[in-house]
Amino acid sequence: MKSFRLLSLPLLAAALTAAVSAQTAPAAPAVKAIAPARVAYVNSNAFLEPATGVKQLVKVYQTLELEFSPQQSELALLQEKLRTIVGELNKLGASPGNDAAIAAKQAEGQKLQQELQAKQQAAQEAFQKRQQELQGPVSTELGKELRIFAQARDISMLFDLAKLGDALLDAKAELDVTADFIAHYNAKHP
């Protein structure tokens, strides 16, 4: 029995040595070198400025404004009628004994308010659909041109200030390439 223990000790030592040597220390993760990045920003709100904006986009919004001006006028007229009814209800409520007239005016006002809401919703849906039809191709082209513009100027990251909102705390004015991009776009797309 003693000889069996003596024989098993070298085998156990060999097995432990093999197990320990098989376990290698994990390799440290390779650190990727990062090249310096050039950063700039545009403010897409400036694209809509009539005098200095993207001409195609300004034209789209002018077309939409003209196309939907009759609906805007109709909605403004309905709002004015509703205000008039509210004023009449206030006058009727000040004098006693006008319960039937007040009920009639309230019914008229509710009907007008429902009509106004339905027309507002229909006009909003029609406007959004038409806006997508007209603005969609221009927006797609703007996106392509922004990438081309950034690549030509070796800009690694281009931000849209209008979409960042309060997330951007500070930025140097020299990083603003909005006017340069608008000039670039308008030259390629008169």
N, CA and C atoms as a LAMMPS dump frame, in Angstrom:
ITEM: TIMESTEP
0
ITEM: NUMBER OF ATOMS
570
ITEM: BOX BOUNDS ff ff ff
-5.0000000000000000e+02 5.0000000000000000e+02
-5.0000000000000000e+02 5.0000000000000000e+02
-5.0000000000000000e+02 5.0000000000000000e+02
ITEM: ATOMS id mol type element x y z
1 1 1 N 0.809 -1.167 0
2 1 2 C 0 0 0
3 1 3 C 0.856 1.235 0
4 2 1 N 1.963 1.117 0.777
5 2 2 C 2.873 2.233 0.848
6 2 3 C 3.497 2.509 -0.504
7 3 1 N 3.787 1.479 -1.234
8 3 2 C 4.386 1.673 -2.545
9 3 3 C 3.394 2.312 -3.514
10 4 1 N 2.114 1.994 -3.314
11 4 2 C 1.095 2.613 -4.177
12 4 3 C 1.022 4.11 -3.923
13 5 1 N 1.125 4.55 -2.688
14 5 2 C 1.105 5.969 -2.362
15 5 3 C 2.339 6.65 -2.918
16 6 1 N 3.44 6.04 -2.821
17 6 2 C 4.666 6.623 -3.343
18 6 3 C 4.608 6.748 -4.849
19 7 1 N 4.003 5.781 -5.486
20 7 2 C 3.88 5.82 -6.935
21 7 3 C 2.848 6.861 -7.365
22 8 1 N 1.815 7.054 -6.593
23 8 2 C 0.773 8.002 -6.966
24 8 3 C 1.198 9.451 -6.76
25 9 1 N 2.131 9.712 -5.847
26 9 2 C 2.602 11.079 -5.627
27 9 3 C 3.249 11.674 -6.876
28 10 1 N 4.18 10.989 -7.542
29 10 2 C 4.742 11.582 -8.759
30 10 3 C 3.681 11.78 -9.847
31 11 1 N 2.722 10.865 -9.937
32 11 2 C 1.659 11.012 -10.946
33 11 3 C 0.778 12.225 -10.639
34 12 1 N 0.449 12.394 -9.363
35 12 2 C -0.36 13.535 -8.95
36 12 3 C 0.382 14.846 -9.186
37 13 1 N 1.665 14.875 -8.873
38 13 2 C 2.488 16.062 -9.098
39 13 3 C 2.56 16.379 -10.581
40 14 1 N 2.714 15.377 -11.409
41 14 2 C 2.786 15.583 -12.854
42 14 3 C 1.451 16.123 -13.378
43 15 1 N 0.352 15.588 -12.856
44 15 2 C -0.968 16.036 -13.3
45 15 3 C -1.214 17.485 -12.895
46 16 1 N -0.863 17.861 -11.678
47 16 2 C -1.038 19.231 -11.225
48 16 3 C -0.169 20.201 -12.005
49 17 1 N 1.071 19.772 -12.294
50 17 2 C 1.976 20.611 -13.065
51 17 3 C 1.421 20.835 -14.467
52 18 1 N 0.87 19.795 -15.071
53 18 2 C 0.313 19.917 -16.415
54 18 3 C -0.917 20.828 -16.407
55 19 1 N -1.764 20.71 -15.376
56 19 2 C -2.969 21.538 -15.301
57 19 3 C -2.623 22.999 -15.1
58 20 1 N -1.625 23.25 -14.248
59 20 2 C -1.219 24.629 -13.989
60 20 3 C -0.553 25.233 -15.214
61 21 1 N 0.25 24.461 -15.905
62 21 2 C 0.926 25.011 -17.08
63 21 3 C -0.046 25.23 -18.237
64 22 1 N -1.147 24.475 -18.257
65 22 2 C -2.144 24.653 -19.315
66 22 3 C -2.918 25.949 -19.116
67 23 1 N -3.002 26.406 -17.882
68 23 2 C -3.696 27.657 -17.604
69 23 3 C -2.718 28.806 -17.794
70 24 1 N -2.903 29.542 -18.877
71 24 2 C -2.043 30.698 -19.125
72 24 3 C -2.783 31.943 -18.687
73 25 1 N -2.059 32.93 -18.351
74 25 2 C -2.663 34.193 -17.933
75 25 3 C -3.395 34.792 -19.127
76 26 1 N -4.58 35.352 -18.914
77 26 2 C -5.319 35.936 -20.036
78 26 3 C -4.536 37.102 -20.629
79 27 1 N -4.589 37.153 -21.953
80 27 2 C -3.872 38.217 -22.657
81 27 3 C -4.574 39.547 -22.409
82 28 1 N -3.813 40.57 -22.229
83 28 2 C -4.367 41.908 -22.04
84 28 3 C -5.04 42.344 -23.335
85 29 1 N -6.218 42.983 -23.258
86 29 2 C -6.891 43.409 -24.483
87 29 3 C -6.028 44.426 -25.232
88 30 1 N -6.013 44.267 -26.531
89 30 2 C -5.22 45.17 -27.364
90 30 3 C -5.887 46.538 -27.389
91 31 1 N -5.137 47.564 -27.205
92 31 2 C -5.653 48.923 -27.235
93 31 3 C -5.566 49.417 -28.67
94 32 1 N -6.704 49.805 -29.189
95 32 2 C -6.771 50.287 -30.564
96 32 3 C -6.387 51.762 -30.595
97 33 1 N -5.47 52.073 -31.448
98 33 2 C -5.064 53.47 -31.601
99 33 3 C -6.162 54.23 -32.328
100 34 1 N -6.506 55.391 -31.815
101 34 2 C -7.565 56.204 -32.41
102 34 3 C -6.929 57.452 -32.995
103 35 1 N -7.196 57.659 -34.259
104 35 2 C -6.666 58.838 -34.935
105 35 3 C -7.425 60.077 -34.466
106 36 1 N -6.796 61.218 -34.476
107 36 2 C -7.501 62.453 -34.11
108 36 3 C -8.699 62.669 -35.047
109 37 1 N -9.778 63.152 -34.487
110 37 2 C -11.004 63.356 -35.26
111 37 3 C -11.252 64.837 -35.472
112 38 1 N -11.761 65.155 -36.641
113 38 2 C -12.195 66.524 -36.93
114 38 3 C -13.702 66.57 -36.734
115 39 1 N -14.143 67.519 -35.951
116 39 2 C -15.55 67.637 -35.591
117 39 3 C -16.068 68.997 -36.066
118 40 1 N -17.322 68.986 -36.551
119 40 2 C -17.972 70.23 -36.968
120 40 3 C -19.472 70.062 -36.744
121 41 1 N -20.205 71.151 -36.912
122 41 2 C -21.661 71.059 -36.776
123 41 3 C -22.343 71.978 -37.766
124 42 1 N -23.597 71.607 -38.053
125 42 2 C -24.486 72.458 -38.847
126 42 3 C -25.725 72.698 -37.993
127 43 1 N -26.459 73.742 -38.335
128 43 2 C -27.735 74.011 -37.684
129 43 3 C -28.808 73.922 -38.762
130 44 1 N -29.513 72.794 -38.792
131 44 2 C -30.491 72.578 -39.865
132 44 3 C -31.673 73.547 -39.791
133 45 1 N -31.872 74.229 -38.661
134 45 2 C -32.918 75.257 -38.601
135 45 3 C -32.617 76.382 -39.588
136 46 1 N -31.345 76.64 -39.834
137 46 2 C -30.956 77.701 -40.766
138 46 3 C -31.268 77.328 -42.21
139 47 1 N -31.495 76.048 -42.489
140 47 2 C -31.804 75.617 -43.848
141 47 3 C -33.117 76.225 -44.343
142 48 1 N -33.991 76.612 -43.413
143 48 2 C -35.316 77.123 -43.779
144 48 3 C -35.383 78.642 -43.876
145 49 1 N -34.294 79.333 -43.586
146 49 2 C -34.281 80.796 -43.667
147 49 3 C -34.508 81.229 -45.118
148 50 1 N -35.523 82.057 -45.372
149 50 2 C -35.829 82.443 -46.756
150 50 3 C -34.654 83.107 -47.485
151 51 1 N -33.911 83.963 -46.817
152 51 2 C -32.836 84.698 -47.501
153 51 3 C -31.547 83.901 -47.607
154 52 1 N -31.227 83.098 -46.604
155 52 2 C -29.913 82.461 -46.563
156 52 3 C -29.966 80.939 -46.503
157 53 1 N -31.152 80.357 -46.587
158 53 2 C -31.296 78.915 -46.414
159 53 3 C -31.108 78.116 -47.688
160 54 1 N -31.432 76.844 -47.602
161 54 2 C -31.366 75.931 -48.743
162 54 3 C -32.549 76.256 -49.645
163 55 1 N -32.242 76.713 -50.849
164 55 2 C -33.287 77.218 -51.75
165 55 3 C -34.377 76.198 -52.038
166 56 1 N -34 74.935 -52.261
167 56 2 C -35.012 73.918 -52.55
168 56 3 C -35.948 73.718 -51.363
169 57 1 N -35.413 73.717 -50.169
170 57 2 C -36.221 73.516 -48.974
171 57 3 C -37.124 74.716 -48.709
172 58 1 N -36.602 75.899 -48.9
173 58 2 C -37.405 77.116 -48.744
174 58 3 C -38.555 77.105 -49.745
175 59 1 N -38.274 76.686 -50.954
176 59 2 C -39.3 76.624 -52
177 59 3 C -40.387 75.607 -51.631
178 60 1 N -39.999 74.488 -51.062
179 60 2 C -40.969 73.483 -50.62
180 60 3 C -41.914 74.088 -49.589
181 61 1 N -41.355 74.786 -48.608
182 61 2 C -42.209 75.366 -47.56
183 61 3 C -43.073 76.504 -48.087
184 62 1 N -42.592 77.259 -49.04
185 62 2 C -43.419 78.3 -49.644
186 62 3 C -44.57 77.67 -50.43
187 63 1 N -44.278 76.585 -51.133
188 63 2 C -45.32 75.872 -51.879
189 63 3 C -46.381 75.324 -50.925
190 64 1 N -45.927 74.736 -49.823
191 64 2 C -46.868 74.205 -48.83
192 64 3 C -47.724 75.311 -48.231
193 65 1 N -47.09 76.433 -47.96
194 65 2 C -47.816 77.569 -47.38
195 65 3 C -48.917 78.05 -48.323
196 66 1 N -48.578 78.178 -49.608
197 66 2 C -49.577 78.603 -50.595
198 66 3 C -50.667 77.557 -50.778
199 67 1 N -50.274 76.312 -50.815
200 67 2 C -51.213 75.227 -51.05
201 67 3 C -52.226 75.085 -49.909
202 68 1 N -51.783 75.341 -48.689
203 68 2 C -52.655 75.143 -47.54
204 68 3 C -53.193 76.44 -46.956
205 69 1 N -53.004 77.557 -47.63
206 69 2 C -53.542 78.819 -47.121
207 69 3 C -55.074 78.841 -47.098
208 70 1 N -55.789 78.222 -48.064
209 70 2 C -57.253 78.203 -47.947
210 70 3 C -57.73 77.461 -46.69
211 71 1 N -57.088 76.335 -46.352
212 71 2 C -57.461 75.606 -45.149
213 71 3 C -57.157 76.434 -43.901
214 72 1 N -56.024 77.121 -43.904
215 72 2 C -55.662 77.975 -42.767
216 72 3 C -56.701 79.08 -42.581
217 73 1 N -57.115 79.683 -43.68
218 73 2 C -58.128 80.75 -43.613
219 73 3 C -59.453 80.213 -43.085
220 74 1 N -59.847 79.047 -43.565
221 74 2 C -61.105 78.444 -43.112
222 74 3 C -61.041 78.128 -41.615
223 75 1 N -59.923 77.592 -41.158
224 75 2 C -59.777 77.277 -39.74
225 75 3 C -59.783 78.54 -38.882
226 76 1 N -59.137 79.587 -39.373
227 76 2 C -59.128 80.862 -38.634
228 76 3 C -60.547 81.427 -38.548
229 77 1 N -61.326 81.308 -39.61
230 77 2 C -62.709 81.781 -39.616
231 77 3 C -63.563 80.998 -38.614
232 78 1 N -63.384 79.68 -38.585
233 78 2 C -64.13 78.861 -37.628
234 78 3 C -63.746 79.204 -36.187
235 79 1 N -62.475 79.463 -35.943
236 79 2 C -62.031 79.855 -34.599
237 79 3 C -62.656 81.191 -34.194
238 80 1 N -62.735 82.098 -35.138
239 80 2 C -63.34 83.406 -34.85
240 80 3 C -64.835 83.251 -34.547
241 81 1 N -65.524 82.395 -35.309
242 81 2 C -66.945 82.142 -35.042
243 81 3 C -67.128 81.541 -33.648
244 82 1 N -66.223 80.652 -33.276
245 82 2 C -66.298 80.03 -31.956
246 82 3 C -66.08 81.07 -30.851
247 83 1 N -65.138 81.991 -31.056
248 83 2 C -64.918 83.074 -30.082
249 83 3 C -66.158 83.963 -29.963
250 84 1 N -66.805 84.213 -31.091
251 84 2 C -68.022 85.031 -31.087
252 84 3 C -69.119 84.354 -30.278
253 85 1 N -69.262 83.051 -30.46
254 85 2 C -70.284 82.306 -29.714
255 85 3 C -69.974 82.353 -28.214
256 86 1 N -68.724 82.222 -27.843
257 86 2 C -68.339 82.299 -26.423
258 86 3 C -68.688 83.678 -25.864
259 87 1 N -68.423 84.723 -26.639
260 87 2 C -68.781 86.077 -26.211
261 87 3 C -70.282 86.237 -26.038
262 88 1 N -71.043 85.697 -26.961
263 88 2 C -72.506 85.763 -26.862
264 88 3 C -73.01 84.983 -25.648
265 89 1 N -72.388 83.827 -25.375
266 89 2 C -72.779 83.05 -24.198
267 89 3 C -72.5 83.815 -22.908
268 90 1 N -71.39 84.519 -22.872
269 90 2 C -71.075 85.33 -21.689
270 90 3 C -72.114 86.429 -21.476
271 91 1 N -72.557 87.057 -22.563
272 91 2 C -73.579 88.104 -22.461
273 91 3 C -74.922 87.523 -22.011
274 92 1 N -75.287 86.367 -22.604
275 92 2 C -76.558 85.736 -22.243
276 92 3 C -76.543 85.247 -20.798
277 93 1 N -75.397 84.765 -20.345
278 93 2 C -75.3 84.277 -18.973
279 93 3 C -75.394 85.384 -17.947
280 94 1 N -75.112 86.611 -18.338
281 94 2 C -75.16 87.747 -17.408
282 94 3 C -76.597 88.162 -17.096
283 95 1 N -77.504 87.902 -18.022
284 95 2 C -78.903 88.296 -17.772
285 95 3 C -79.747 87.041 -17.495
286 96 1 N -80.605 87.072 -16.46
287 96 2 C -81.413 85.902 -16.078
288 96 3 C -82.553 85.647 -17.073
289 97 1 N -82.996 84.384 -17.121
290 97 2 C -84.16 84.034 -17.933
291 97 3 C -83.834 83.686 -19.37
292 98 1 N -82.615 83.475 -19.706
293 98 2 C -82.23 83.152 -21.084
294 98 3 C -81.777 81.698 -21.208
295 99 1 N -82.371 80.817 -20.441
296 99 2 C -81.934 79.419 -20.412
297 99 3 C -82.038 78.74 -21.778
298 100 1 N -83.114 78.981 -22.498
299 100 2 C -83.305 78.356 -23.818
300 100 3 C -82.289 78.896 -24.812
301 101 1 N -82.044 80.189 -24.786
302 101 2 C -81.077 80.808 -25.703
303 101 3 C -79.657 80.336 -25.38
304 102 1 N -79.367 80.201 -24.088
305 102 2 C -78.031 79.729 -23.668
306 102 3 C -77.812 78.29 -24.129
307 103 1 N -78.832 77.439 -23.943
308 103 2 C -78.724 76.035 -24.364
309 103 3 C -78.523 75.934 -25.872
310 104 1 N -79.231 76.776 -26.629
311 104 2 C -79.097 76.764 -28.095
312 104 3 C -77.69 77.203 -28.511
313 105 1 N -77.18 78.259 -27.864
314 105 2 C -75.831 78.751 -28.184
315 105 3 C -74.759 77.718 -27.799
316 106 1 N -74.955 77.038 -26.664
317 106 2 C -73.998 76.012 -26.247
318 106 3 C -73.975 74.856 -27.242
319 107 1 N -75.148 74.46 -27.713
320 107 2 C -75.234 73.382 -28.704
321 107 3 C -74.552 73.804 -30.004
322 108 1 N -74.815 75.051 -30.392
323 108 2 C -74.18 75.588 -31.605
324 108 3 C -72.653 75.637 -31.44
325 109 1 N -72.214 76.06 -30.275
326 109 2 C -70.776 76.144 -29.998
327 109 3 C -70.111 74.779 -29.989
328 110 1 N -70.773 73.791 -29.391
329 110 2 C -70.218 72.44 -29.367
330 110 3 C -70.124 71.844 -30.765
331 111 1 N -71.164 72.079 -31.548
332 111 2 C -71.164 71.575 -32.932
333 111 3 C -70.026 72.233 -33.718
334 112 1 N -69.873 73.528 -33.556
335 112 2 C -68.808 74.262 -34.258
336 112 3 C -67.419 73.803 -33.784
337 113 1 N -67.276 73.54 -32.499
338 113 2 C -65.996 73.093 -31.961
339 113 3 C -65.633 71.713 -32.521
340 114 1 N -66.619 70.817 -32.617
341 114 2 C -66.374 69.494 -33.196
342 114 3 C -65.978 69.606 -34.666
343 115 1 N -66.671 70.49 -35.387
344 115 2 C -66.344 70.708 -36.801
345 115 3 C -64.931 71.261 -36.938
346 116 1 N -64.573 72.208 -36.084
347 116 2 C -63.239 72.806 -36.111
348 116 3 C -62.169 71.75 -35.834
349 117 1 N -62.377 70.921 -34.829
350 117 2 C -61.397 69.889 -34.499
351 117 3 C -61.237 68.883 -35.634
352 118 1 N -62.344 68.487 -36.247
353 118 2 C -62.281 67.538 -37.36
354 118 3 C -61.526 68.138 -38.545
355 119 1 N -61.817 69.412 -38.834
356 119 2 C -61.137 70.064 -39.961
357 119 3 C -59.658 70.303 -39.655
358 120 1 N -59.326 70.615 -38.394
359 120 2 C -57.926 70.79 -38.02
360 120 3 C -57.159 69.482 -38.199
361 121 1 N -57.755 68.394 -37.753
362 121 2 C -57.097 67.098 -37.872
363 121 3 C -56.92 66.713 -39.344
364 122 1 N -57.962 66.919 -40.152
365 122 2 C -57.878 66.585 -41.577
366 122 3 C -56.824 67.444 -42.267
367 123 1 N -56.779 68.722 -41.927
368 123 2 C -55.788 69.613 -42.532
369 123 3 C -54.371 69.22 -42.11
370 124 1 N -54.199 68.848 -40.851
371 124 2 C -52.882 68.435 -40.355
372 124 3 C -52.405 67.174 -41.066
373 125 1 N -53.29 66.208 -41.221
374 125 2 C -52.93 64.962 -41.914
375 125 3 C -52.592 65.228 -43.373
376 126 1 N -53.389 66.057 -44.038
377 126 2 C -53.133 66.383 -45.444
378 126 3 C -51.809 67.136 -45.582
379 127 1 N -51.547 68.053 -44.658
380 127 2 C -50.3 68.818 -44.695
381 127 3 C -49.093 67.897 -44.515
382 128 1 N -49.165 67.002 -43.544
383 128 2 C -48.044 66.096 -43.294
384 128 3 C -47.782 65.181 -44.484
385 129 1 N -48.855 64.709 -45.102
386 129 2 C -48.7 63.837 -46.277
387 129 3 C -48.041 64.61 -47.424
388 130 1 N -48.544 65.782 -47.678
389 130 2 C -47.998 66.598 -48.777
390 130 3 C -46.568 67.045 -48.468
391 131 1 N -46.3 67.364 -47.213
392 131 2 C -44.952 67.761 -46.809
393 131 3 C -43.973 66.624 -47.066
394 132 1 N -44.373 65.407 -46.728
395 132 2 C -43.506 64.252 -46.963
396 132 3 C -43.263 64.057 -48.46
397 133 1 N -44.295 64.254 -49.268
398 133 2 C -44.15 64.097 -50.714
399 133 3 C -43.152 65.111 -51.285
400 134 1 N -43.268 66.358 -50.826
401 134 2 C -42.414 67.417 -51.372
402 134 3 C -41.033 67.457 -50.715
403 135 1 N -41.012 67.299 -49.398
404 135 2 C -39.756 67.471 -48.667
405 135 3 C -38.913 66.202 -48.657
406 136 1 N -39.522 65.039 -48.769
407 136 2 C -38.799 63.769 -48.699
408 136 3 C -37.597 63.688 -49.623
409 137 1 N -37.789 63.936 -50.923
410 137 2 C -36.642 63.863 -51.835
411 137 3 C -35.556 64.9 -51.517
412 138 1 N -35.96 66.082 -51.099
413 138 2 C -34.984 67.126 -50.76
414 138 3 C -34.2 66.718 -49.516
415 139 1 N -34.885 66.166 -48.529
416 139 2 C -34.215 65.723 -47.302
417 139 3 C -33.233 64.596 -47.583
418 140 1 N -33.622 63.678 -48.446
419 140 2 C -32.718 62.587 -48.823
420 140 3 C -31.467 63.147 -49.488
421 141 1 N -31.649 64.077 -50.388
422 141 2 C -30.509 64.686 -51.085
423 141 3 C -29.652 65.5 -50.114
424 142 1 N -30.275 66.177 -49.179
425 142 2 C -29.514 66.923 -48.164
426 142 3 C -28.617 65.984 -47.365
427 143 1 N -29.155 64.829 -46.978
428 143 2 C -28.362 63.846 -46.236
429 143 3 C -27.156 63.373 -47.028
430 144 1 N -27.376 63.075 -48.312
431 144 2 C -26.265 62.638 -49.171
432 144 3 C -25.215 63.735 -49.29
433 145 1 N -25.668 64.945 -49.517
434 145 2 C -24.738 66.064 -49.691
435 145 3 C -23.988 66.397 -48.41
436 146 1 N -24.622 66.214 -47.256
437 146 2 C -23.925 66.431 -45.982
438 146 3 C -22.767 65.45 -45.835
439 147 1 N -23 64.182 -46.217
440 147 2 C -21.921 63.197 -46.149
441 147 3 C -20.798 63.543 -47.13
442 148 1 N -21.15 63.925 -48.345
443 148 2 C -20.142 64.303 -49.346
444 148 3 C -19.362 65.523 -48.863
445 149 1 N -20.065 66.494 -48.327
446 149 2 C -19.459 67.718 -47.807
447 149 3 C -18.464 67.384 -46.686
448 150 1 N -18.882 66.532 -45.757
449 150 2 C -18.018 66.162 -44.629
450 150 3 C -16.792 65.384 -45.11
451 151 1 N -16.985 64.475 -46.034
452 151 2 C -15.856 63.689 -46.547
453 151 3 C -14.865 64.568 -47.287
454 152 1 N -15.36 65.505 -48.066
455 152 2 C -14.473 66.39 -48.833
456 152 3 C -13.631 67.266 -47.914
457 153 1 N -14.122 67.549 -46.733
458 153 2 C -13.402 68.408 -45.781
459 153 3 C -12.748 67.601 -44.662
460 154 1 N -12.718 66.28 -44.823
461 154 2 C -12.109 65.374 -43.856
462 154 3 C -12.688 65.577 -42.451
463 155 1 N -14.009 65.741 -42.377
464 155 2 C -14.703 65.895 -41.1
465 155 3 C -15.113 64.501 -40.636
466 156 1 N -14.634 64.11 -39.466
467 156 2 C -14.924 62.771 -38.93
468 156 3 C -16.33 62.686 -38.343
469 157 1 N -16.755 63.75 -37.67
470 157 2 C -18.075 63.771 -37.034
471 157 3 C -18.749 65.097 -37.336
472 158 1 N -19.968 65.015 -37.887
473 158 2 C -20.746 66.204 -38.206
474 158 3 C -22.057 66.125 -37.433
475 159 1 N -22.291 67.073 -36.554
476 159 2 C -23.486 67.103 -35.718
477 159 3 C -24.489 68.113 -36.268
478 160 1 N -25.774 67.851 -35.987
479 160 2 C -26.829 68.81 -36.306
480 160 3 C -27.24 69.472 -34.997
481 161 1 N -26.884 70.714 -34.848
482 161 2 C -27.148 71.473 -33.628
483 161 3 C -28.642 71.53 -33.313
484 162 1 N -29.478 71.602 -34.344
485 162 2 C -30.929 71.691 -34.139
486 162 3 C -31.477 70.432 -33.475
487 163 1 N -30.865 69.299 -33.725
488 163 2 C -31.349 68.045 -33.156
489 163 3 C -30.744 67.757 -31.787
490 164 1 N -29.661 68.416 -31.443
491 164 2 C -29.018 68.178 -30.149
492 164 3 C -29.726 68.9 -29.014
493 165 1 N -30.343 70.008 -29.31
494 165 2 C -31.068 70.757 -28.286
495 165 3 C -30.157 71.185 -27.154
496 166 1 N -30.554 70.846 -25.936
497 166 2 C -29.795 71.237 -24.758
498 166 3 C -28.588 70.336 -24.505
499 167 1 N -28.415 69.303 -25.32
500 167 2 C -27.302 68.379 -25.105
501 167 3 C -25.955 69.04 -25.38
502 168 1 N -25.918 70.003 -26.26
503 168 2 C -24.67 70.707 -26.565
504 168 3 C -24.553 71.908 -25.644
505 169 1 N -23.542 71.874 -24.821
506 169 2 C -23.366 72.945 -23.838
507 169 3 C -22.559 74.108 -24.39
508 170 1 N -21.549 73.794 -25.204
509 170 2 C -20.69 74.852 -25.728
510 170 3 C -20.006 74.352 -26.989
511 171 1 N -19.829 75.238 -27.932
512 171 2 C -19.111 74.896 -29.161
513 171 3 C -18.524 76.17 -29.742
514 172 1 N -17.348 76.027 -30.271
515 172 2 C -16.695 77.178 -30.893
516 172 3 C -17.388 77.514 -32.203
517 173 1 N -17.499 78.784 -32.471
518 173 2 C -18.153 79.239 -33.711
519 173 3 C -17.399 78.761 -34.946
520 174 1 N -16.11 78.537 -34.815
521 174 2 C -15.303 78.082 -35.961
522 174 3 C -15.715 76.685 -36.425
523 175 1 N -16.377 75.935 -35.554
524 175 2 C -16.803 74.584 -35.916
525 175 3 C -18.126 74.576 -36.683
526 176 1 N -18.791 75.718 -36.753
527 176 2 C -20.073 75.836 -37.458
528 176 3 C -19.821 75.942 -38.96
529 177 1 N -20.259 74.927 -39.695
530 177 2 C -20.078 74.916 -41.151
531 177 3 C -21.423 75.056 -41.873
532 178 1 N -22.43 75.576 -41.178
533 178 2 C -23.77 75.69 -41.754
534 178 3 C -23.77 76.535 -43.019
535 179 1 N -23.225 77.738 -42.95
536 179 2 C -23.229 78.638 -44.113
537 179 3 C -22.434 78.034 -45.265
538 180 1 N -21.321 77.399 -44.953
539 180 2 C -20.511 76.762 -46.003
540 180 3 C -21.291 75.639 -46.677
541 181 1 N -21.996 74.835 -45.861
542 181 2 C -22.766 73.746 -46.445
543 181 3 C -23.912 74.276 -47.302
544 182 1 N -24.619 75.282 -46.81
545 182 2 C -25.736 75.839 -47.584
546 182 3 C -25.233 76.368 -48.927
547 183 1 N -24.109 77.059 -48.921
548 183 2 C -23.524 77.564 -50.171
549 183 3 C -23.158 76.395 -51.084
550 184 1 N -22.559 75.358 -50.511
551 184 2 C -22.192 74.151 -51.28
552 184 3 C -23.426 73.518 -51.903
553 185 1 N -24.487 73.34 -51.11
554 185 2 C -25.703 72.683 -51.584
555 185 3 C -26.397 73.522 -52.652
556 186 1 N -26.549 74.83 -52.386
557 186 2 C -27.238 75.697 -53.339
558 186 3 C -26.495 75.792 -54.658
559 187 1 N -25.158 75.699 -54.615
560 187 2 C -24.372 75.732 -55.852
561 187 3 C -24.617 74.465 -56.676
562 188 1 N -24.743 73.332 -56.008
563 188 2 C -24.969 72.067 -56.722
564 188 3 C -26.421 71.859 -57.113
565 189 1 N -27.339 72.491 -56.377
566 189 2 C -28.775 72.301 -56.602
567 189 3 C -29.469 73.662 -56.668
568 190 1 N -29.302 74.351 -57.78
569 190 2 C -29.889 75.706 -57.869
570 190 3 C -31.413 75.713 -57.863
